[in-house]
Amino acid sequence: MNHRLFNVLILCTGNSARSIMAEALFNTPTIGNGRFKAYSAGSFPNGRVNPFAIELIETIGYPLDNLRSKSWDEYSKVDSPVMDFVITVCDNAAHEVCPIWPGSPLTAHWGFEDPASVEGSDEEKRDAFKKVFHQIRSRVSAFAQLPLESLDHLSIKHEMDKIGQAH
C-alpha cells in the first residue's frame, strides 16, 4: 500500500544531538517505513553534530553526510518544504517563539534530557546518549505506527501529545 509522505521538522536549541538523532530515526526505513521526510534545526545551532550522536546514528545505517547543524530559519522561508509536523525535543526550544511555519503544521513537545550536558568520562557521556537515543527511537516508532492517513488533525494532535508524555 502506498502511503503519503509526511514532512517532519524536529527542533532543539543547538541542533547537535537530540533533534539530529530524531531526524535520522524518522528517515530510517526500518522505523519511518518511508512515510516521513524528516529535517532538524535549531534556534541557535552550534554548527556541529555531537560525535556521540554520530556514533549512535551510525548503528542504524543512516548516511552521516546528511547530517548538519543548521538554523530553523532555513525552514521558515517561502520556498521551504511545507511541514506536516513540528516537534520540539528540548525544553528551551519548546518555550522559544518559533517562526510561523508555512502550511500550519501540527506541533508537539517531546522533551528529552540533554545528553550533551552530561559531564564525566566518555563512557558516562556515551551511556547518556544511548539512553536518550532509545527514548527518541521509542517515541518515533510509536508515531510512525499511527494510521496518520485515517486520523483527523485533532486525533493526531492528541496522539502526538500522548507520545510526548511517555517515559
C-alpha positions, 0 to 999 in steps of 0.5 A: 500500500502506498502511503503519503509522505509526511514532512517532519521538522524536529527542533532543539536549541543547538541542533547537535544531538537530540533533534539530529538523532530524531531526524535520522530515526524518522528517515530510517526505513526500518522505523519511518517505513518511508512515510516521513521526510524528516529535517532538524534545526535549531534556534541557535545551532552550534554548527556541529553534530555531537560525535556521540550522536554520530556514533549512535546514528551510525548503528542504524545505517543512516548516511552521516553526510546528511547530517548538519547543524543548521538554523530553523530559519532555513525552514521558515522561508517561502520556498521551504518544504511545507511541514506536516509536523513540528516537534520540539525535543528540548525544553528551551526550544519548546518555550522559544517563539518559533517562526510561523511555519508555512502550511500550519503544521501540527506541533508537539513537545517531546522533551528529552534530557540533554545528553550533551550536558552530561559531564564525566568520562566518555563512557558516562557521556556515551551511556547518556546518549544511548539512553536518550537515543532509545527514548527518541527511537521509542517515541518515533516508532510509536508515531510512525505506527499511527494510521496518520492517513485515517486520523483527523488533525485533532486525533493526531494532535492528541496522539502526538501529545500522548507520545510526548508524555511517555517515559 
